[in-house]
């Protein structure tokens, strides 16, 4: 009898590559930052900061004094002043016999639908709430050895924590280390692990060597974007009924000491090189191995995820181009304002000079409004799309884990079949001395096959629950963010109309 070709046995403890190499960082972070760096720093006026999405603040009321003046002759109070909501709830408050609910307080735009997840049914969710925010950043050290520390403030009433109010400092590699630990623990079980923000060698290097004012402005923008991304990462973990109770996550929020440096997250480390090889192997395995799917649900969802991933990437690229074009338009408006101001100084006719000066003032305000609109496009919509592209990748990872479990089950089935055939052959040839040992091997592989079948059934069941929760959160978050985004666009367009 000819030996059948067996599928490769998938290792259960292979390190999972949870991050992309630095070279694959986002286009808007690298290319557009180089292309438009001059747009942010060359204007004579002080540009407004990026729209800050306060997801978890104590009070999110926007004071009138915080609104930058638009025009000395225009009553800004006529326009409603709104704080941007990005779809996250202000606090995670899980009451007894209740399901997770999303609460948006003062920072919710009027007439926006109240976001709620009362139809989510998770079992065994511990009563309590967790409120997480990254309040500030601090640069530690100088030169190439420096790094940015993020201050994480947590309020909770959960009994697993020693105190109700905690504040710790964590560096970026600590967040990546937390993601690695959660992935190693729960990905094999079919849990959806929120992706950590990607590393960006170009942005990190700029922070380390920033010296002049231009570099410092670009570094401050990069740090703010990363701060918001890290905050969203922690909030997504805190929303998960299983991950939020993990000891590594609790220690990350609670231990007021420096965590062991996660050297395995470095792209140039030995572990980083091994992750690169494992990633190549995983990619080859995904392409070459096709699972005989017998559940229509998984077949349908895999097609849905592929289509969703493609369309999200297309939309993300379009929004990135929109952000770049809006910034260029703002820069052109600023250049026009400067030219009109210079011309007004050269004009001898008093009335014409005054008119040119007023025109320069108006376009200076228009530049500020258009810059703010570009920042709103990026911070609300572009970052949401980028987050969900990463989440789609996490969904693909859990689907592939199920394929790996199926491979192990098929491997065990084929080995068991060979052992049974070998036992029958020994019995027919009268080699009773070999029958005993082969019988023991048959029993061992039967037990392995049973465990693999149980694991496959369990991971399939878990993935269905996780995917259903993912879909509920995705729909509700997109509805909230799109409503907020449209409201902000109306406000900005109204300002431009009044200025015109």
C-alpha positions as CSV (number, residue, x, y, z in Angstrom):
1,X,0.0,0.0,0.0
2,X,1.4,3.4,-0.9
3,X,1.7,6.0,1.8
4,X,-0.7,8.9,1.6
5,X,0.6,12.4,1.7
6,X,-0.2,14.0,5.0
7,X,-1.0,17.6,5.6
8,X,1.5,19.5,7.7
9,X,1.0,19.3,11.5
10,X,0.4,22.9,12.6
11,X,2.3,23.8,15.8
12,X,0.1,25.0,18.6
13,X,2.6,27.3,20.2
14,X,4.0,29.2,17.2
15,X,4.3,32.9,18.0
16,X,1.7,34.9,16.3
17,X,2.7,37.9,14.3
18,X,0.5,40.6,15.5
19,X,2.1,43.6,13.9
20,X,3.4,44.7,10.6
21,X,6.9,45.7,9.9
22,X,7.7,49.4,10.0
23,X,8.0,49.6,6.3
24,X,4.3,48.9,6.0
25,X,3.1,51.9,8.0
26,X,0.2,53.9,6.8
27,X,0.5,56.1,3.8
28,X,-0.9,59.1,5.6
29,X,1.6,58.8,8.4
30,X,4.7,58.5,6.2
31,X,4.3,59.8,2.6
32,X,1.8,62.5,3.3
33,X,3.7,63.7,6.4
34,X,6.7,64.2,4.2
35,X,4.7,65.8,1.4
36,X,2.7,68.1,3.6
37,X,5.1,68.8,6.4
38,X,5.6,72.3,5.0
39,X,1.8,72.9,4.9
40,X,1.6,72.5,8.7
41,X,4.5,74.7,9.6
42,X,4.9,77.4,7.0
43,X,1.7,79.3,7.8
44,X,2.1,82.5,9.7
45,X,-1.0,81.8,11.7
46,X,-1.1,79.2,14.5
47,X,-3.0,76.3,13.2
48,X,-5.7,74.7,15.4
49,X,-4.7,71.4,16.9
50,X,-6.1,68.1,15.6
51,X,-9.6,67.5,16.6
52,X,-9.4,65.7,19.9
53,X,-11.8,62.8,20.3
54,X,-12.3,62.7,24.0
55,X,-13.7,59.2,24.4
56,X,-13.5,59.0,28.2
57,X,-13.4,62.4,29.8
58,X,-15.1,63.3,33.0
59,X,-16.7,66.3,31.4
60,X,-16.9,66.9,27.7
61,X,-18.7,70.2,27.6
62,X,-17.1,72.5,25.1
63,X,-16.7,76.0,26.6
64,X,-17.3,79.0,24.4
65,X,-13.8,80.3,25.3
66,X,-12.3,77.1,23.8
67,X,-13.6,77.9,20.4
68,X,-11.1,79.8,18.3
69,X,-12.3,83.2,16.9
70,X,-13.5,82.9,13.3
71,X,-14.1,86.5,12.4
72,X,-14.3,89.7,14.4
73,X,-17.5,90.6,12.6
74,X,-19.3,87.3,12.7
75,X,-21.2,86.0,15.7
76,X,-19.8,82.5,16.2
77,X,-22.4,81.8,18.9
78,X,-25.0,81.5,16.1
79,X,-23.5,78.2,15.2
80,X,-23.9,75.2,17.5
81,X,-20.6,74.1,19.0
82,X,-20.2,70.4,19.1
83,X,-17.7,67.9,20.5
84,X,-16.9,65.1,18.2
85,X,-17.9,61.6,19.1
86,X,-16.1,58.6,17.6
87,X,-18.5,55.9,18.5
88,X,-17.0,54.7,21.8
89,X,-19.1,54.9,25.0
90,X,-17.9,57.3,27.7
91,X,-17.8,54.5,30.2
92,X,-18.1,50.8,30.3
93,X,-20.8,50.2,32.9
94,X,-22.1,46.6,33.2
95,X,-24.8,46.3,35.8
96,X,-26.3,43.2,37.3
97,X,-28.3,41.0,34.8
98,X,-27.6,43.6,32.1
99,X,-25.7,43.7,28.9
100,X,-23.0,46.1,27.8
101,X,-24.4,49.6,27.0
102,X,-22.9,52.5,25.3
103,X,-23.3,55.9,27.0
104,X,-22.5,59.2,25.4
105,X,-23.1,62.2,27.6
106,X,-22.4,65.8,26.8
107,X,-20.1,65.1,23.9
108,X,-22.9,63.5,21.9
109,X,-24.2,65.6,19.1
110,X,-27.9,66.7,19.4
111,X,-30.4,64.6,17.5
112,X,-27.8,61.8,17.2
113,X,-29.2,58.3,17.9
114,X,-28.5,57.0,21.3
115,X,-25.9,54.3,21.0
116,X,-26.8,51.2,22.9
117,X,-25.8,47.5,22.8
118,X,-28.7,46.1,24.8
119,X,-29.1,43.4,22.2
120,X,-25.7,42.0,23.0
121,X,-25.9,38.8,25.1
122,X,-22.6,37.9,26.7
123,X,-22.5,35.3,29.4
124,X,-20.6,35.5,32.7
125,X,-19.7,39.2,32.4
126,X,-18.5,40.5,35.8
127,X,-20.5,43.4,37.2
128,X,-18.6,46.7,37.2
129,X,-17.3,49.4,35.0
130,X,-13.9,50.5,33.6
131,X,-13.1,54.0,32.5
132,X,-9.7,54.3,30.7
133,X,-8.1,57.4,29.3
134,X,-4.6,58.4,28.2
135,X,-4.3,61.8,29.7
136,X,-0.8,63.0,28.7
137,X,2.5,62.0,27.2
138,X,6.0,62.6,28.3
139,X,9.3,62.2,26.5
140,X,11.8,60.3,28.6
141,X,15.5,60.6,27.8
142,X,17.4,62.3,25.0
143,X,18.7,61.2,21.7
144,X,18.2,57.8,20.1
145,X,17.6,56.2,23.5
146,X,14.6,58.4,24.3
147,X,11.0,57.2,24.2
148,X,7.5,58.5,24.8
149,X,5.7,57.5,28.0
150,X,1.9,57.5,28.0
151,X,0.0,58.2,31.3
152,X,-3.0,55.8,31.6
153,X,-5.7,56.8,34.0
154,X,-8.2,54.2,35.0
155,X,-11.3,54.3,37.2
156,X,-13.1,51.1,38.1
157,X,-15.2,49.4,40.7
158,X,-14.2,45.8,39.7
159,X,-13.0,43.7,42.6
160,X,-10.0,42.3,40.7
161,X,-8.3,45.6,41.1
162,X,-6.7,46.7,44.4
163,X,-7.8,50.3,44.1
164,X,-10.6,52.2,42.3
165,X,-8.3,54.9,40.8
166,X,-5.1,54.1,39.0
167,X,-2.5,55.9,37.0
168,X,0.5,54.3,35.4
169,X,3.1,55.2,32.7
170,X,3.6,52.9,29.8
171,X,5.8,53.1,26.7
172,X,4.7,52.0,23.2
173,X,6.5,48.7,23.4
174,X,4.5,47.8,26.5
175,X,1.3,48.1,24.5
176,X,2.7,45.7,21.9
177,X,3.8,43.4,24.6
178,X,0.3,43.3,26.1
179,X,-1.1,42.5,22.6
180,X,1.4,39.6,22.2
181,X,0.4,38.1,25.6
182,X,-3.4,38.3,24.8
183,X,-2.8,36.8,21.4
184,X,-0.8,33.9,22.8
185,X,-3.5,33.2,25.3
186,X,-6.7,33.6,23.5
187,X,-6.3,33.5,19.7
188,X,-6.0,29.8,19.8
189,X,-9.4,29.7,21.5
190,X,-11.1,31.8,18.7
191,X,-11.2,35.1,20.6
192,X,-11.0,38.3,18.6
193,X,-8.0,40.2,19.8
194,X,-8.1,44.0,19.0
195,X,-5.1,44.9,17.0
196,X,-2.4,47.2,18.5
197,X,-1.4,50.3,16.6
198,X,1.3,49.6,14.1
199,X,4.9,50.6,14.6
200,X,6.2,53.6,12.6
201,X,10.0,53.8,12.5
202,X,10.0,57.2,10.6
203,X,7.7,58.8,13.2
204,X,9.6,57.4,16.1
205,X,12.9,58.5,14.7
206,X,11.6,62.0,14.3
207,X,10.6,62.1,17.9
208,X,14.1,61.0,19.0
209,X,16.0,63.6,16.9
210,X,13.5,66.4,16.8
211,X,15.3,69.7,17.4
212,X,14.0,72.6,15.4
213,X,10.4,73.9,15.6
214,X,9.3,72.2,12.4
215,X,10.4,68.7,13.7
216,X,8.7,69.4,17.1
217,X,5.4,70.3,15.5
218,X,5.4,67.2,13.3
219,X,6.4,65.0,16.3
220,X,3.6,66.5,18.4
221,X,1.1,65.6,15.7
222,X,2.5,62.1,15.5
223,X,2.3,61.6,19.3
224,X,-1.2,62.8,19.5
225,X,-2.4,60.4,16.7
226,X,-0.6,57.5,18.5
227,X,-2.1,58.5,21.8
228,X,-5.6,58.4,20.5
229,X,-4.9,55.0,18.8
230,X,-3.5,53.5,21.9
231,X,-6.5,54.7,23.9
232,X,-8.9,53.1,21.5
233,X,-6.9,49.9,21.7
234,X,-7.3,49.7,25.5
235,X,-11.0,50.6,25.3
236,X,-11.6,47.8,22.8
237,X,-10.0,45.3,25.2
238,X,-12.0,46.7,28.1
239,X,-15.2,46.1,26.1
240,X,-14.4,42.4,25.7
241,X,-16.0,40.3,28.5
242,X,-13.1,37.8,28.6
243,X,-10.1,40.0,27.8
244,X,-11.1,42.7,30.3
245,X,-10.7,40.1,33.1
246,X,-7.3,38.9,32.1
247,X,-4.5,39.3,34.7
248,X,-2.0,40.7,32.1
249,X,-4.5,43.4,31.2
250,X,-5.2,44.2,34.9
251,X,-1.5,44.3,35.7
252,X,-1.0,46.6,32.7
253,X,-3.5,49.1,34.1
254,X,-2.6,48.7,37.8
255,X,1.1,48.0,38.5
256,X,2.7,51.4,39.1
257,X,6.1,50.3,38.0
258,X,8.1,49.8,34.8
259,X,7.1,46.6,33.1
260,X,9.8,44.3,31.7
261,X,10.9,45.6,28.3
262,X,9.1,43.7,25.5
263,X,12.2,43.1,23.4
264,X,10.3,40.6,21.2
265,X,8.3,43.5,19.7
266,X,11.4,45.0,18.1
267,X,11.6,44.5,14.3
268,X,15.3,44.1,14.4
269,X,15.4,41.5,17.2
270,X,15.8,37.8,16.8
271,X,12.1,37.3,17.7
272,X,11.2,39.9,15.1
273,X,13.1,37.9,12.4
274,X,11.4,34.7,13.5
275,X,8.0,36.4,13.3
276,X,8.8,37.5,9.8
277,X,9.6,33.9,8.7
278,X,6.5,32.7,10.5
279,X,4.4,35.3,8.7
280,X,5.8,34.1,5.4
281,X,5.0,30.5,6.3
282,X,1.5,31.4,7.4
283,X,0.9,33.3,4.2
284,X,2.1,30.3,2.1
285,X,-0.1,28.0,4.1
286,X,-3.2,30.2,3.6
287,X,-2.6,30.2,-0.1
288,X,-1.7,26.5,-0.6
289,X,-4.1,24.8,1.8
290,X,-7.8,24.9,1.1
291,X,-10.1,23.6,3.8
292,X,-13.1,21.5,2.8
293,X,-15.7,23.7,4.5
294,X,-18.8,21.9,5.6
295,X,-20.5,24.8,7.4
296,X,-22.2,27.4,5.1
297,X,-22.1,30.0,7.8
298,X,-18.3,30.2,7.7
299,X,-18.2,30.1,4.0
300,X,-20.6,33.0,3.8
301,X,-18.7,35.0,6.4
302,X,-15.3,34.5,4.8
303,X,-16.7,36.0,1.6
304,X,-18.3,38.9,3.5
305,X,-15.0,39.6,5.3
306,X,-13.0,39.6,2.1
307,X,-15.4,42.0,0.4
308,X,-15.6,44.3,3.5
309,X,-11.8,44.4,3.7
310,X,-11.4,45.4,0.1
311,X,-14.1,48.1,0.3
312,X,-12.7,49.5,3.5
313,X,-9.2,49.8,2.1
314,X,-10.6,51.6,-1.0
315,X,-12.5,54.0,1.1
316,X,-9.6,54.6,3.4
317,X,-7.4,55.4,0.5
318,X,-10.0,57.9,-0.8
319,X,-10.3,59.6,2.6
320,X,-6.5,59.9,2.9
321,X,-6.4,61.6,-0.5
322,X,-9.3,63.9,0.6
323,X,-7.3,64.8,3.8
324,X,-4.2,65.7,1.7
325,X,-6.3,67.7,-0.8
326,X,-8.0,69.7,2.0
327,X,-4.7,70.5,3.6
328,X,-3.4,71.7,0.2
329,X,-6.5,73.8,-0.2
330,X,-6.0,75.3,3.2
331,X,-2.4,76.0,2.4
332,X,-3.4,77.8,-0.9
333,X,-6.0,79.9,1.1
334,X,-3.2,80.9,3.5
335,X,-0.9,81.8,0.6
336,X,-3.6,83.9,-1.0
337,X,-4.2,85.7,2.4
338,X,-0.5,86.5,2.7
339,X,-0.3,87.8,-0.9
340,X,-3.4,90.0,-0.4
341,X,-2.0,91.4,2.9
342,X,1.3,92.3,1.2
343,X,-0.6,93.9,-1.7
344,X,-2.8,96.0,0.7
345,X,0.4,97.4,2.3
346,X,1.7,98.5,-1.2
347,X,-1.6,100.0,-2.3
348,X,-1.7,103.8,-1.9
349,X,-5.5,104.1,-2.3
350,X,-6.9,104.0,1.3
351,X,-10.2,102.4,0.4
352,X,-8.7,99.7,-1.8
353,X,-6.0,99.0,0.7
354,X,-8.6,98.5,3.4
355,X,-10.6,96.2,1.2
356,X,-7.6,94.0,0.4
357,X,-6.7,93.9,4.1
358,X,-10.2,92.7,5.0
359,X,-10.0,90.1,2.2
360,X,-6.7,88.8,3.6
361,X,-8.3,88.5,7.0
362,X,-11.2,86.5,5.7
363,X,-9.0,84.1,3.8
364,X,-6.8,83.7,6.9
365,X,-9.9,82.5,8.8
366,X,-10.9,80.3,5.9
367,X,-7.5,78.6,6.0
368,X,-8.0,77.9,9.7
369,X,-11.5,76.4,9.1
370,X,-10.3,74.3,6.2
371,X,-7.4,73.0,8.2
372,X,-9.7,72.1,11.0
373,X,-12.0,70.3,8.5
374,X,-9.1,68.3,7.2
375,X,-8.1,67.3,10.7
376,X,-11.7,66.3,11.4
377,X,-11.7,64.1,8.3
378,X,-8.6,62.4,9.5
379,X,-9.4,62.0,13.2
380,X,-13.0,61.0,12.9
381,X,-13.4,59.1,9.7
382,X,-9.9,58.1,8.4
383,X,-8.8,56.7,11.8
384,X,-12.1,54.7,12.2
385,X,-11.5,53.1,8.8
386,X,-7.9,52.3,9.7
387,X,-9.0,50.7,13.0
388,X,-11.5,48.5,11.3
389,X,-9.0,47.4,8.6
390,X,-7.0,46.1,11.5
391,X,-10.0,44.5,13.1
392,X,-10.8,42.8,9.9
393,X,-7.3,41.4,9.9
394,X,-8.0,40.1,13.4
395,X,-11.1,38.4,12.2
396,X,-9.1,36.7,9.5
397,X,-6.6,35.6,12.1
398,X,-9.3,33.7,14.1
399,X,-10.7,32.2,11.0
400,X,-7.3,30.9,10.1
401,X,-6.8,29.5,13.6
402,X,-9.9,27.4,12.9
403,X,-8.3,26.2,9.7
404,X,-5.1,25.2,11.6
405,X,-7.2,23.3,14.1
406,X,-8.9,21.5,11.2
407,X,-5.5,20.6,9.8
408,X,-4.5,19.1,13.0
409,X,-7.7,17.1,13.1
410,X,-7.2,15.8,9.6
411,X,-3.6,15.0,10.4
412,X,-4.7,13.0,13.4
413,X,-7.4,11.2,11.3
414,X,-4.9,10.1,8.7
415,X,-2.3,8.9,11.2
416,X,-5.0,6.9,13.0
417,X,-6.1,5.4,9.7
418,X,-2.5,4.3,9.0
419,X,-2.1,2.8,12.4
420,X,-5.3,0.8,12.1
421,X,-4.2,-0.5,8.7
422,X,-0.8,-1.4,10.2
423,X,-2.5,-3.2,13.0
424,X,-4.7,-5.2,10.6
425,X,-1.6,-6.1,8.5
426,X,0.3,-7.4,11.5
427,X,-2.7,-9.5,12.6
428,X,-3.1,-11.0,9.1
429,X,0.6,-11.8,8.9
430,X,0.7,-13.3,12.4
431,X,3.2,-10.8,13.8
432,X,1.5,-10.8,17.2
433,X,4.6,-9.3,18.8
434,X,3.9,-6.0,17.0
435,X,0.1,-6.0,17.5
436,X,0.4,-4.9,21.1
437,X,2.4,-1.8,20.6
438,X,0.4,-0.8,17.5
439,X,-2.8,-1.2,19.5
440,X,-1.5,1.3,22.1
441,X,-0.6,3.7,19.3
442,X,-4.1,3.4,17.9
443,X,-5.6,4.2,21.3
444,X,-3.4,7.3,21.6
445,X,-4.3,8.6,18.2
446,X,-8.0,7.9,18.8
447,X,-7.7,10.1,22.0
448,X,-5.8,12.8,20.0
449,X,-8.5,12.8,17.3
450,X,-11.2,13.1,19.9
451,X,-9.4,16.1,21.4
452,X,-8.9,17.7,18.0
453,X,-12.6,17.3,17.2
454,X,-13.6,18.8,20.5
455,X,-11.2,21.7,19.9
456,X,-12.6,22.3,16.4
457,X,-16.2,22.3,17.6
458,X,-15.3,24.7,20.4
459,X,-13.4,27.2,18.3
460,X,-16.2,27.2,15.7
461,X,-18.7,28.0,18.4
462,X,-16.6,30.7,19.9
463,X,-15.9,32.3,16.6
464,X,-19.6,32.6,15.8
465,X,-20.2,34.4,19.1
466,X,-17.2,36.7,18.6
467,X,-18.2,37.5,15.0
468,X,-21.7,38.3,16.0
469,X,-20.5,40.7,18.7
470,X,-18.0,42.3,16.2
471,X,-20.9,42.9,13.7
472,X,-23.1,44.6,16.3
473,X,-20.3,46.9,17.5
474,X,-19.2,47.7,13.9
475,X,-22.7,48.7,12.8
476,X,-23.4,50.9,15.8
477,X,-20.0,52.5,15.8
478,X,-20.2,53.4,12.1
479,X,-23.7,54.9,12.6
480,X,-22.5,57.1,15.4
481,X,-19.3,58.2,13.7
482,X,-21.0,59.0,10.4
483,X,-23.7,61.0,12.2
484,X,-21.0,63.0,14.1
485,X,-18.9,63.4,10.9
486,X,-21.8,64.8,8.9
487,X,-22.6,67.2,11.8
488,X,-19.1,68.5,11.8
489,X,-19.1,68.9,8.0
490,X,-22.3,71.0,8.2
491,X,-20.7,73.2,10.9
492,X,-17.5,73.7,8.9
493,X,-19.4,74.4,5.7
494,X,-21.6,77.0,7.5
495,X,-18.5,78.8,8.8
496,X,-17.0,78.9,5.3
497,X,-20.3,80.2,3.9
498,X,-20.5,83.0,6.5
499,X,-16.9,83.9,5.9
500,X,-17.5,84.1,2.1
